[in-house]
Amino acid sequence: FDSVPSPRNNSWFLCALGARRAITFLERQPEVNPEKIGVYGHSMGGKLTVMIATDSRIKAAAPSCGGISDNYSDNELYKRTLSDAVYLEQIKCPIIFLNPSNDFHGQIVDLQPAIETTRTKDWRISSSANSNHQDLPEFEVTGLLWFDQYLKEEFLFPKTPKTEITLHEPKGVPIYSLDPDESAKIQEIDIYYTQQGAKVRTTDRSETSRFWHHAKAIKRGGQWVGEIPIYSVEKPLWVFST
């Protein structure tokens, strides 16, 4: 488009332009409710989902394995115009990040900054342990359920549980506890933890291919708890539950 360095000369601009035109096409179809349009994409489509979710016509978004980590270019023009953070900070619609724990592209260390950057209070994370750039069906379905809630109004996500890690236990083994929303029957709770991994984004495959240990969750009173035996107090500890 331009004879000088410009974001309009980047392929992401063309992809985003095409996607926005697709929204315009959709909202003009008689069988489509223009107030109930959502966007989903995987990998490159995950980044594109984040770019398109800034459009006020989008009422729910579900980026998969993308849209959270493309913030590290050495090109200042790219960082100011096409990096993920530029679009995340404009998102107001409900968004669920479908992000497996070991994804090389949408790295787990970038999830929290991405969430903090968005302008929406309606967000969730679906993360399958020990998976890289793909999701298991029981995790991927959360994207469809997200649309069922915000577009079809036929489902209601449970509230985010309160979680806590107690390090100083009599047995010397840390305890992970959570207080889940039990408005619907809970079939199973899984706890995963690891001490492999860096605190910041990395290109080291040994860091993104970390192994997550599974901890059995048991119900104790109104809480679910699990022991997470660690082997070092010098390494960071990552814990999440599903």
Secondary structure, DSSP 8 states (H G I E B T S, - for coil): --SSS-GGGSHHHHHHHHHHHHHHHHHTSTTS-TTSEEEEEETHHHHHHHHHTTSTTEEEEEEES-SSS----S-HHHHHHTSHHHHHTT--S-EEEE--TT-SSS-GGGHHHHHHHSS-S-EEEE--TT--S---HHHHHHHHHHHHHHTS---------EEEEE---TTS--EEEEE---SS-----EEEEES-S-SS----HHHHT---EEEE-EEETTEEEEE---S-SSS--EEEE-
